[in-house]
Amino acid sequence: MPRPQPHSEPREAKLFRNNKSQAVRIPADFEMPGDRVNIYRDGNRLIIEPVRRKNLLEVLAGLDPLGPEDQFPDVDETLLPAREIDL
């Protein structure tokens, strides 16, 4: 895939209908990574950006800490194997 360029000359693209949604055919040299985008309006302009995937640390930082009601239940020691198992 070509490397993104900070600015490029405007190109005309085709609009079409896909069921009840309007879609735009993006030329190959404007191809974006992934299969999802964020789209938002800026005045009369539409901005389309690739969705940035979160890394593991960002996902973990967004989790709520476990409270007392979320902790693991006590384990019944009598249900554990009485001997070691060689895997």
VOLOVEX-687281 format. One line per 2 residues: for each residue x, y, z of N, C-alpha, C, O. Coordinates in steps of 0.05 Angstrom, whole numbers, plus 5000, padded with zeros to 4 digits. Layout:
# residues N
X,Y,Z,X,Y,Z,X,Y,Z,X,Y,Z | ... .
***
This chain:
# residues 87
5017,4977,5000,5000,5000,5000,5018,5025,5000,5038,5025,5014 | 5010,5045,4985,5027,5069,4984,5027,5084,5010,5008,5083,5026 .
5049,5097,5016,5051,5113,5041,5033,5137,5039,5031,5150,5018 | 5020,5144,5061,5003,5167,5061,5019,5193,5057,5041,5196,5068 .
5008,5211,5042,5021,5237,5037,5006,5258,5053,4982,5256,5056 | 5021,5277,5065,5007,5297,5081,4986,5313,5066,4965,5318,5077 .
4992,5320,5042,4973,5335,5025,4975,5326,4997,4996,5318,4987 | 4953,5326,4983,4952,5318,4955,4933,5335,4940,4916,5349,4952 .
4934,5334,4914,4916,5349,4898,4888,5336,4900,4886,5312,4902 | 4867,5353,4899,4840,5342,4900,4835,5324,4875,4845,5329,4853 .
4819,5303,4880,4811,5286,4858,4781,5283,4859,4770,5283,4881 | 4768,5280,4837,4740,5275,4836,4735,5245,4841,4749,5228,4830 .
4714,5239,4857,4708,5211,4863,4678,5207,4858,4662,5226,4859 | 4670,5183,4853,4642,5176,4846,4626,5171,4872,4635,5156,4889 .
4603,5183,4874,4584,5177,4895,4563,5158,4884,4556,5159,4861 | 4554,5139,4901,4533,5121,4892,4516,5113,4916,4524,5119,4939 .
4495,5099,4912,4477,5090,4932,4482,5061,4939,4486,5045,4921 | 4483,5054,4965,4485,5027,4974,4463,5023,4994,4465,5031,5017 .
4441,5011,4985,4416,5009,5000,4407,5038,5006,4402,5054,4988 | 4404,5045,5032,4395,5072,5039,4418,5091,5046,4413,5113,5055 .
4443,5081,5043,4466,5098,5049,4479,5108,5024,4479,5095,5003 | 4491,5132,5026,4507,5142,5004,4536,5133,5009,4545,5133,5032 .
4549,5125,4988,4577,5115,4990,4594,5130,4970,4584,5142,4951 | 4620,5129,4975,4639,5142,4957,4660,5122,4948,4670,5106,4965 .
4666,5121,4923,4686,5103,4912,4713,5117,4916,4719,5137,4903 | 4730,5106,4933,4756,5118,4939,4777,5108,4919,4781,5084,4917 .
4791,5126,4905,4811,5117,4886,4834,5102,4900,4840,5107,4923 | 4847,5084,4885,4867,5067,4897,4890,5082,4910,4900,5073,4931 .
4898,5105,4899,4920,5120,4911,4912,5135,4936,4929,5147,4949 | 4886,5134,4944,4877,5145,4969,4869,5122,4989,4857,5128,5009 .
4877,5098,4982,4869,5075,4999,4878,5078,5028,4899,5089,5034 | 4861,5069,5046,4866,5071,5075,4870,5043,5086,4860,5023,5075 .
4886,5041,5108,4890,5015,5120,4865,5005,5135,4848,5022,5143 | 4863,4979,5138,4841,4968,5155,4815,4967,5140,4814,4970,5115 .
4793,4962,5155,4767,4960,5143,4746,4977,5156,4722,4975,5151 | 4755,4995,5174,4737,5014,5188,4749,5042,5187,4773,5046,5187 .
4731,5062,5186,4739,5090,5186,4722,5106,5205,4699,5098,5211 | 4732,5128,5215,4716,5147,5229,4709,5169,5209,4726,5177,5193 .
4685,5179,5210,4676,5200,5192,4663,5222,5208,4647,5216,5226 | 4670,5247,5203,4657,5269,5217,4655,5293,5198,4670,5295,5178 .
4638,5311,5206,4633,5335,5190,4649,5358,5201,4650,5362,5226 | 4660,5374,5184,4674,5399,5191,4664,5420,5172,4674,5425,5150 .
4642,5434,5181,4629,5453,5163,4615,5437,5141,4599,5419,5146 | 4622,5445,5116,4610,5430,5093,4629,5409,5083,4625,5398,5061 .
4650,5402,5098,4669,5381,5090,4664,5356,5107,4656,5357,5130 | 4669,5333,5095,4669,5308,5109,4698,5299,5112,4713,5299,5093 .
4705,5291,5136,4732,5282,5142,4731,5252,5147,4715,5243,5163 | 4747,5236,5133,4747,5207,5136,4776,5199,5145,4795,5206,5132 .
4777,5186,5168,4803,5177,5178,4802,5148,5185,4781,5138,5194 | 4824,5133,5182,4824,5105,5190,4821,5103,5220,4831,5120,5235 .
4807,5082,5229,4804,5077,5258,4831,5066,5268,4842,5047,5257 | 4841,5080,5288,4867,5071,5300,4861,5050,5321,4846,5055,5340 .
4873,5027,5318,4869,5005,5337,4885,5012,5362,4907,5021,5361 | 4872,5006,5385,4886,5010,5411,4906,4988,5416,4902,4965,5408 .
4928,4995,5429,4947,4975,5437,4938,4963,5464,4919,4974,5476 | 4950,4942,5472,4942,4928,5497,4942,4945,5521,4924,4944,5538 .
4962,4963,5524,4964,4980,5547,4940,5000,5548,4930,5006,5569 | 4932,5010,5525,4909,5028,5523,4883,5013,5531,4866,5024,5545 .
4880,4988,5522,4857,4972,5529,4856,4967,5559,4835,4971,5572 | 4878,4959,5570,4879,4953,5599,4874,4979,5616,4861,4977,5636 .
4885,5001,5607,4881,5026,5621,4852,5035,5621,4843,5049,5640 | 4836,5026,5602,4808,5034,5600,4790,5016,5616,4766,5022,5618 .
4800,4994,5628,4784,4976,5644,4779,4987,5672,4797,4999,5683 | 4756,4982,5682,4750,4990,5710,4764,4969,5728,4764,4945,5722 .
4774,4978,5751,4786,4959,5770,4765,4940,5781,4742,4947,5783 | 4774,4916,5789,4756,4897,5800,4749,4905,5829,4766,4914,5844 .
4724,4902,5836,4715,4908,5863,4712,4882,5878,4716,4860,5867 | 4704,4883,5904,4701,4859,5920,4681,4839,5908,4685,4815,5910 .
4660,4850,5896,4640,4832,5884,4649,4818,5859,4637,4799,5849 | 4671,4828,5846,4681,4817,5821,4704,4797,5825,4714,4785,5806 .
4712,4792,5850,4734,4774,5855,4726,4745,5850,4703,4738,5851 | 4747,4729,5846,4742,4701,5841,4732,4687,5867,4739,4694,5889 .
4714,4668,5863,4704,4654,5887,4726,4636,5900,4745,4629,5887 | 4721,4629,5925,4740,4611,5939,4739,4584,5925,4718,4575,5915 .
4762,4571,5924,4764,4544,5912,4761,4523,5933,4774,4525,5954 | 4744,4503,5928,4741,4481,5946,4765,4462,5943,4767,4449,5923 .
4783,4462,5963,4807,4447,5961,4802,4417,5957,4819,4403,5946 | 4779,4407,5965,4773,4378,5962,4769,4371,5933,4769,4347,5926 .
4763,4390,5916,4759,4385,5888,4784,4385,5871,4784,4377,5848 | 4806,4394,5883,4831,4395,5869,4843,4367,5866,4837,4350,5883 .
4860,4362,5846,4873,4336,5844,4890,4330,5869,4904,4348,5879 | 4889,4306,5879,4904,4298,5902,4933,4292,5896,4949,4290,5914 .
4939,4290,5870,4967,4283,5863,4975,4301,5839,4957,4312,5825 | 5001,4303,5834,5010,4318,5811,5003,4303,5786,5003,4278,5786 .
4999,4317,5765,4993,4305,5739,5016,4314,5721,5021,4338,5718 | 5029,4294,5708,5051,4299,5690,5039,4304,5662,5028,4286,5650 .
5042,4328,5653,5032,4334,5625,5054,4330,5606,5051,4334,5582 .
***
